[in-house]
Amino acid sequence: MQAFTRIFGSGFVTGETLVPNERMSKVCDTSDEWIRERSGIQERYFVNEGTATSDLAVGAAKKALADANVKAEEIDYIVVATMTPDYYFPGLGSLVQSKLGLGHIPALDIRQQCSGFVYGLQVCDALIRAGQAKRLLFIGAEIHSGFMPFSKKGWDVVMGRSNEAISQEERDWNSKFRHLLVLFGDAAGAVVMGPTDDPQRGLLGFSLHSDGKNPEALYVPSAGFAYRPYFSEEHVREGRFVPVMDGRNVFKMAVTRMPEAVLEVCAKAGVKLDDINLLIPHQANLRISEGVQKALKLPDDRVYNNIQRYGNTTAATIPIAYDECRKAGRIKKGDLVCFVGLGAGYHWGATLMRE
């Protein structure tokens, strides 16, 4: 009998410092009302200086292992989805492997940004079904605070260490990027996966797509080998290390492609939309999630959102939401759950799973 792939445990961690919207308003021209109206976000977490993405990944991994009652040494494969690794290279997977004290097991990194978790689930499923992994650790981890253009003084304000006002010049500089700075948070989510002989539980299907015709709609215009050198003083002066986003284009793509992916994966799996007990969309913007919900005509109790508390944590949003739902009783054994997301590239897709 061909094994199905199940999630056996989950866990997540956030950055150490809670940053409410009011703090962001102290370093750029924004307000709690402005941020909530456009994104739904009320607060997010940032790491303290010295905490790396791999540290968050390890923290989430340990919680997932404990939840699954699996020892670290039982893991035989690691997959990590991130767009904010500790270094340009190497990737994050081998760093997580080392920090967990594991042997020389394979460690794979994927780069599908905000759709990293839905893409990664297919990769993990393929590895497990092919017999290449029996106990696999899949992590989505991000530290977006590295994108922030704040000075040391600005960071002291954001992190709550100082109430001293920053200069108008610095405030004006930060305000150039306010539509992006307020969206992101630092966090990691992890799941432990493996085979199951129960045909009633596990991953049921995937619907994944990409379209690279317009990468400039959502990208970082520096630190890449389209430039020589790949990073320069000019890039820093111009703030080109901060992501660039065509918000209208991203919104249009998300509220169109994400519902399409949900309907497609349902058709592939032979289930109806009405059969889905809970939809967990990538938490990019509450307005996007609401648009997806409206397009699918789903009631509030069948869609989960937590962006209000964490902001956009890219590859970590879905595993964080899944962990919260499992442990709060929003997802029960036998429930049909759908994960859906869209990210830079563009990459988008949906995954269907029976809990």
C-alpha positions, 0 to 999 in steps of 0.5 A, spaced: 500 500 500 502 506 498 503 511 504 500 517 505 504 523 508 501 526 514 503 532 519 505 529 526 506 535 530 507 542 529 510 549 533 512 556 532 516 561 535 516 569 534 522 574 534 523 576 542 520 583 541 513 585 540 512 591 536 505 595 536 503 599 530 504 605 535 512 604 535 512 604 527 508 611 527 514 614 531 519 612 526 515 614 520 509 617 517 504 612 519 499 611 524 495 605 528 489 607 524 492 607 517 496 600 518 489 597 520 485 600 515 490 597 509 493 591 512 489 589 518 495 588 522 495 591 529 502 588 531 508 584 529 514 581 533 522 583 531 528 579 533 533 582 537 540 584 534 544 577 534 538 572 533 538 569 526 533 566 522 536 559 523 535 560 531 528 562 529 528 555 525 531 551 530 526 554 536 520 552 531 523 545 530 524 543 537 517 545 539 514 541 533 519 535 535 516 535 542 509 536 539 510 530 535 513 526 540 519 525 536 527 525 538 531 530 533 536 524 532 530 520 528 529 526 523 532 523 517 531 529 512 530 537 513 527 542 508 527 549 509 523 555 506 525 562 507 527 568 503 531 571 509 537 566 510 542 567 515 547 568 509 547 569 501 550 562 502 550 557 504 542 555 505 539 555 512 538 547 512 545 545 514 545 551 519 539 548 522 542 541 522 548 543 525 544 547 531 540 541 532 546 537 533 543 532 527 548 527 523 549 528 516 542 528 513 540 531 507 538 539 508 534 542 502 532 549 501 527 552 497 525 559 495 518 560 493 517 566 498 510 567 501 508 561 497 514 557 500 509 553 505 504 550 500 510 549 495 514 545 500 509 541 502 509 538 495 516 537 496 516 533 502 510 529 500 514 527 494 520 525 498 516 521 503 512 517 498 519 516 494 521 513 501 527 518 501 525 520 508 521 517 514 521 523 519 522 529 515 522 536 519 519 542 514 520 549 517 518 556 514 522 561 517 523 569 516 527 575 519 524 581 515 527 586 520 533 586 516 530 589 510 528 595 515 532 602 513 532 604 521 538 607 524 541 605 531 537 610 534 531 608 530 531 601 532 532 603 539 525 607 538 522 601 535 524 596 540 522 600 545 528 601 548 528 609 547 522 614 547 527 619 544 524 622 537 528 621 531 530 627 526 525 629 521 530 627 516 530 620 518 523 620 519 522 622 511 527 617 509 523 611 513 517 614 510 519 612 503 518 605 505 512 605 510 507 601 506 512 595 506 515 597 513 509 596 517 507 589 513 512 584 516 514 580 522 519 575 524 517 568 526 518 561 524 513 555 524 515 548 523 512 541 522 514 534 523 512 529 517 512 522 515 508 516 512 502 513 514 498 507 512 491 511 513 488 513 507 483 517 510 488 522 513 494 526 510 496 530 504 491 529 498 493 534 493 496 540 490 495 545 485 501 549 484 503 555 478 508 560 477 509 566 472 515 570 472 513 575 466 513 581 471 518 580 477 519 587 478 512 587 481 514 584 488 522 584 488 528 586 492 532 591 487 539 589 489 543 583 492 543 579 486 547 577 480 543 581 475 548 587 478 555 588 478 557 588 484 551 584 486 551 589 492 554 596 492 554 603 496 549 606 491 544 600 493 545 602 500 544 609 499 538 608 495 535 604 499 535 598 494 535 593 500 528 594 501 523 590 497 519 594 492 512 592 491 506 594 486 501 593 491 495 593 486 498 588 482 499 583 487 492 584 490 489 583 483 494 577 482 492 574 489 485 575 489 484 572 483 489 566 483 489 564 490 481 562 489 483 559 482 488 554 486 483 552 491 478 550 486 483 547 482 486 542 488 479 541 490 477 538 483 483 534 483 482 531 489 475 530 487 472 534 493 467 540 493 469 547 496 463 546 501 467 540 504 473 544 506 472 545 514 478 550 514 481 555 509 488 557 511 491 563 507 498 565 507 497 572 511 500 577 507 494 582 508 488 581 511 484 585 505 487 580 501 484 574 505 478 577 505 478 578 498 479 570 497 474 569 502 469 573 498 471 570 491 470 563 494 463 565 498 466 562 505 463 564 511 468 567 517 468 560 521 471 557 515 477 561 514 482 563 519 486 569 519 492 571 525 495 577 521 493 582 526 498 579 531 504 577 527 504 581 520 506 577 514 512 572 516 512 569 509 514 562 509 512 562 516 505 564 516 501 558 514 505 553 519 504 558 525 496 559 523 496 551 522 499 550 529 494 555 532 488 552 529 490 545 531 492 547 538 485 551 539 481 545 537 479 549 530 482 543 526 480 536 528 481 529 526 478 528 519 477 535 518 479 537 511 484 543 511 486 547 505 492 551 505 493 557 499 498 562 498 501 567 493 508 570 493 513 573 489 515 570 482 509 570 482 508 563 485 502 561 487 498 554 489 494 550 494 494 544 498 489 540 501 490 535 507 485 531 511 487 532 518 
